[in-house]
Amino acid sequence: MLPSQLLLPAAVFALTVLQALASDTFIAAVYEHAVILPEATHKPVSPDDALALMNKNMDVLEGAIKEAAQQGAHIIVTPEDGIYGWRFTREAIYPYLEDIPDPTVNWIPCVDPTRFGPAPVQERLSCMARNNSIYVVANMGDKKPCNSSDPSCPSDGRYHYNTDVVFDPEGKLVARYHKYNLFRGETQFNYPKEPEAVTFETPFGKFGVFTCFDILFREPAVVLVSELQVDSVLFPTAWMNVLPFLTAVEFHSAWAMGMGVNLLSANTHNVSLAMTGDGLFTPEGPATYHYDSRTEEGHLLLAELSARPRLSPTYPPAVNWSSYASSIKKFPEENNTFSGAVRRDVFTFSELKSKAGNYMVCQGDLCCHLVYQMSNKSQDEVYVLGAFDGLHGSLIKYHWQICTMLKCKSPDLKTCGQPVETAGTKFEMFSLSGTFGTNYVFPEVLYSGVQLAPGEFEVLRDGRLKSKRGTSKPLVTATLFGRLYEKDPPHPLRPSL
């Protein structure tokens, strides 16, 4: 034991060491993986066949992890469903699942693989992290036995969970997250009884983790950022893009800016299902991103990010999202409106008939205001200002408020809101705002060819999404996505609600 007079110097020394180990920045990586899928079947395959398929995918992931580590990455995120795909019934997925323990057990599967029974996937992921001295984030399936004493226990006597795992550079399991908001087709998995808010500390900031559909809901997404104050979010996803907005790169970049954190987004890659788009997104915009709807190849991204973005001198100030639009009087153009659908959502649109204008359009409690000037309006292109205030989704519904300036698919106004990813019209300037009833608003601009516009727009403190100068590329949409979590109806599938 140290003498009492040495305790204070020792404590100061320990703190100095920890501070020295801490870093202001870190190198992050995400890998967009073209998943090797199993044959579609309603019957379970053998455990050996299941592992053989998973090893094929892990061979690819291991190559990406090695390359990322060689380029100096401290952490890498791989996609949702990246190890075994998604063609499963509840029965068929069982051979692919492992029992994933609580990380408090202090376990390094690479060193002690049989401690919790057969765990070849966890062992291999742990060894990937340990052998390359890098944090590895992966998505896999967890199984937990249950019995009749649990009234929620499924008839087959087990729970299945869509699960993210994180292994540190020593290969230790440091985080396990069970996806709380399952997408409507994920019938092979169970809903956790309670939402999990999973965080862990590193020398380069505090991290949280959740999966795909979770990003659209208060729990766990808002809880991690607003209440637990994470610096960065790890985000395995299998995102099916929805044009003209809600593409992966557009919305995930918007979410990072709106929430003021780093988002490390790793998507699966499947062109036939419109799955593509990943990136390393920051409060100031995308550090790097990738969108490829033409080839079938995976893609590795790396970028240096701020470890604690809230402490950065460039951290965006707080925004009053309704201040400016609420001060604007209504204009005659508001009466010249029509309805149009973006998927199932019925927007109120107003056509931008001239090369410059000042418009307002309203729906429900939301009024959207736009000032704009086009620099080279294409004669065969039509743009509209749109407002949506209501529930989005078919089975699982949640409340959006959306203001958008978007290009219609053709000059026929009936096509406004239909998928479009190319444009020919540039803008000298635009300023978009809305009377949002929430502080959770996510801004982003999408250029022709599904390209983002980093550094070319800003959000003013009064809630205006404003171009800094003329757009460098033709514009498809400029959008403010608002989420009114408190107006979400009860979840129709989750048993606990």
C-alpha positions, -999 to 999 in steps of 0.1 A, spaced: 0 0 0 13 35 -8 19 58 21 -8 84 25 15 113 15 21 96 -19 -16 89 -27 -23 124 -41 8 124 -64 0 89 -75 -36 100 -83 -24 130 -102 1 108 -121 -27 84 -130 -49 112 -142 -21 126 -163 -16 92 -179 -52 89 -188 -53 124 -202 -22 116 -223 -39 84 -236 -70 104 -246 -71 118 -281 -89 148 -296 -95 128 -328 -97 93 -340 -98 74 -373 -131 57 -379 -140 32 -406 -172 17 -419 -176 -11 -444 -205 -15 -469 -208 -52 -474 -223 -71 -503 -236 -99 -481 -234 -135 -493 -270 -147 -487 -281 -182 -478 -306 -202 -499 -341 -193 -491 -356 -221 -470 -383 -226 -443 -363 -255 -428 -332 -250 -406 -299 -260 -422 -273 -279 -401 -250 -259 -377 -220 -267 -399 -237 -253 -430 -248 -222 -411 -213 -216 -399 -199 -222 -434 -221 -194 -448 -212 -171 -419 -175 -178 -424 -177 -167 -461 -191 -134 -450 -166 -131 -422 -138 -138 -446 -148 -106 -465 -153 -86 -433 -119 -97 -419 -102 -84 -451 -119 -51 -446 -109 -50 -409 -73 -57 -417 -72 -30 -444 -88 -5 -420 -63 -13 -393 -34 -10 -416 -46 25 -425 -47 35 -389 -84 30 -380 -92 28 -343 -127 14 -348 -147 -2 -377 -184 -7 -380 -198 -35 -402 -235 -37 -414 -267 -51 -400 -273 -87 -413 -236 -86 -425 -228 -121 -413 -257 -142 -424 -282 -120 -444 -320 -118 -440 -338 -147 -458 -351 -164 -427 -381 -177 -409 -379 -180 -371 -371 -217 -374 -346 -212 -402 -325 -186 -384 -319 -207 -353 -286 -225 -364 -271 -190 -370 -276 -178 -335 -252 -178 -305 -257 -171 -268 -241 -137 -263 -234 -130 -226 -236 -96 -208 -203 -78 -213 -199 -75 -176 -186 -111 -176 -152 -97 -188 -147 -122 -216 -123 -124 -245 -137 -151 -268 -104 -153 -288 -86 -164 -256 -114 -185 -240 -138 -195 -267 -158 -222 -249 -165 -204 -217 -201 -199 -226 -206 -228 -249 -199 -230 -286 -194 -194 -299 -174 -196 -332 -187 -163 -345 -179 -144 -314 -145 -161 -312 -137 -151 -348 -149 -115 -343 -129 -112 -311 -98 -125 -328 -103 -100 -357 -102 -72 -331 -74 -86 -311 -51 -95 -340 -56 -61 -356 -57 -40 -324 -90 -23 -334 -125 -20 -321 -148 -42 -342 -186 -36 -343 -207 -64 -359 -243 -75 -361 -253 -111 -353 -281 -131 -336 -284 -138 -299 -305 -166 -284 -317 -168 -249 -337 -198 -233 -369 -191 -215 -397 -213 -199 -434 -213 -189 -427 -192 -158 -421 -163 -182 -456 -154 -197 -439 -138 -227 -418 -169 -235 -423 -180 -272 -437 -214 -277 -403 -228 -289 -388 -219 -255 -363 -192 -266 -359 -156 -274 -341 -145 -306 -326 -110 -307 -311 -89 -336 -279 -80 -318 -249 -57 -322 -216 -66 -305 -185 -46 -299 -150 -60 -292 -122 -39 -280 -86 -40 -294 -78 -68 -269 -107 -88 -282 -129 -83 -251 -166 -81 -255 -174 -45 -243 -209 -39 -256 -240 -59 -266 -272 -43 -279 -306 -59 -287 -324 -41 -314 -356 -25 -299 -374 -13 -330 -377 -42 -354 -387 -35 -390 -420 -51 -400 -403 -81 -418 -381 -92 -389 -404 -119 -377 -375 -142 -370 -366 -119 -340 -382 -110 -307 -386 -75 -292 -366 -69 -260 -389 -64 -231 -373 -30 -223 -353 -6 -245 -315 -8 -239 -293 23 -238 -258 8 -244 -227 30 -241 -190 24 -235 -160 46 -230 -128 47 -251 -97 69 -251 -114 87 -280 -148 95 -266 -180 79 -254 -199 57 -278 -235 45 -281 -248 18 -304 -281 10 -320 -294 -6 -352 -311 6 -384 -348 13 -377 -339 24 -342 -327 58 -355 -362 69 -362 -374 66 -325 -368 83 -292 -357 50 -276 -328 44 -278 -316 70 -303 -326 103 -285 -319 88 -251 -283 80 -260 -276 115 -274 -297 139 -254 -296 122 -220 -265 100 -219 -244 125 -240 -226 101 -262 -200 116 -286 -204 91 -314 -231 65 -324 -222 31 -340 -249 23 -365 -251 -11 -383 -279 -8 -409 -296 -25 -438 -313 7 -452 -336 5 -482 -334 39 -499 -365 59 -505 -361 87 -531 -366 116 -535 -355 118 -499 -349 93 -470 -319 78 -488 -294 64 -464 -267 90 -470 -292 119 -469 -311 111 -438 -282 97 -418 -261 128 -425 -291 149 -416 -296 130 -383 -260 135 -373 -263 173 -379 -296 175 -362 -285 156 -331 -250 170 -330 -230 138 -328 -208 116 -350 -227 88 -368 -206 58 -380 -231 43 -405 -223 9 -421 -249 -3 -447 -254 -36 -464 -250 -35 -502 -277 -51 -523 -286 -32 -555 -318 -53 -562 -332 -42 -529 -320 -6 -532 -296 -11 -503 -266 11 -505 -251 42 -489 -229 45 -459 -207 71 -444 -190 89 -415 -212 118 -406 -205 146 -381 -224 176 -367 -209 197 -394 -218 174 -423 -204 142 -439 -167 136 -434 -170 110 -461 -198 89 -477 -204 64 -504 -235 56 -526 -233 30 -554 -265 17 -570 -247 2 -600 -221 -23 -589 -223 -53 -565 -190 -45 -547 -184 -37 -511 -167 -5 -501 -144 6 -472 -145 42 -459 -122 59 -434 -120 94 -420 -106 113 -390 -133 125 -367 -135 147 -336 -135 125 -305 -156 149 -285 -175 170 -310 -194 190 -284 -160 205 -273 -151 215 -309 -150 253 -316 -169 245 -348 -197 227 -330 -230 241 -343 -250 264 -320 -284 256 -307 -312 262 -332 -348 275 -326 -364 255 -354 -396 276 -357 -384 311 -350 -380 325 -385 -409 307 -402 -433 317 -374 -425 354 -380 -433 352 -417 -467 364 -430 -486 342 -454 -483 348 -491 -508 344 -520 -490 314 -533 -502 294 -504 -536 292 -520 -522 276 -552 -517 242 -537 -523 206 -546 -518 172 -530 -491 147 -540 -479 115 -524 -443 106 -514 -449 68 -511 -480 67 -488 -475 102 -473 -498 128 -488 -480 162 -490 -494 196 -497 -474 210 -526 -471 244 -543 -454 247 -577 -424 270 -580 -436 286 -613 -409 312 -617 -371 313 -615 -373 332 -582 -399 334 -555 -411 337 -519 -435 309 -510 -453 294 -480 -473 262 -479 -491 247 -448 -504 214 -437 -518 207 -402 -497 227 -376 -467 230 -400 -461 259 -424 -431 258 -446 -414 289 -460 -391 291 -490 -371 319 -507 -352 309 -537 -336 319 -570 -327 295 -598 -296 301 -619 -303 279 -649 -338 265 -647 -342 236 -671 -374 240 -692 -386 205 -687 -381 205 -649 -407 213 -622 -399 221 -586 -424 223 -557 -424 233 -520 -440 206 -499 -453 203 -463 -462 171 -445 -475 169 -409 -487 135 -399 -480 98 -394 -456 80 -417 -454 42 -422 -478 14 -431 -479 -9 -400 -455 8 -376 -464 45 -377 -445 75 -363 -451 113 -366 -432 135 -391 -432 171 -398 -413 177 -432 -406 208 -452 -390 201 -486 -382 217 -518 -380 189 -544 -378 183 -581 -407 164 -596 -401 133 -617 -415 151 -648 -434 183 -657 -466 165 -649 -475 176 -614 -490 141 -607 -454 128 -606 -443 152 -578 -431 130 -549 -422 100 -571 -386 87 -570 -361 109 -587 -323 111 -584 -312 133 -612 -317 170 -620 -304 197 -643 -314 229 -624 -290 248 -601 -299 275 -576 -283 309 -570 -298 307 -535 -324 291 -513 -337 295 -477 -360 269 -463 -377 270 -429 -408 257 -410 -430 263 -380 -418 230 -364 -433 218 -331 -402 200 -321 -365 207 -315 -356 174 -333 -352 186 -368 -327 171 -393 -314 192 -423 -299 180 -455 -295 188 -492 -294 162 -520 -278 169 -553 -282 151 -586 -269 116 -586 -276 111 -549 -247 134 -539 -246 154 -507 -235 191 -505 -210 194 -476 -200 229 -468 -225 244 -493 -253 252 -469 -258 262 -433 -285 262 -406 -290 296 -390 -300 298 -353 -335 309 -363 -341 277 -381 -333 285 -417 -317 259 -440 -298 283 -462 -274 280 -491 -240 297 -486 -237 304 -523 -250 290 -556 -254 253 -557 -224 236 -574 -246 208 -588 -282 205 -598 -305 201 -568 -329 172 -562 -341 182 -527 -335 205 -498 -353 190 -467 -359 196 -431 -371 164 -413 -389 170 -380 -398 142 -355 -426 147 -330 -419 116 -309 -446 125 -284 -472 121 -311 -462 86 -320 -490 60 -315 -484 29 -295 -463 3 -313 -487 -23 -328 -464 -53 -326 -443 -49 -294 -459 -71 -267 -448 -49 -238 -469 -20 -250 
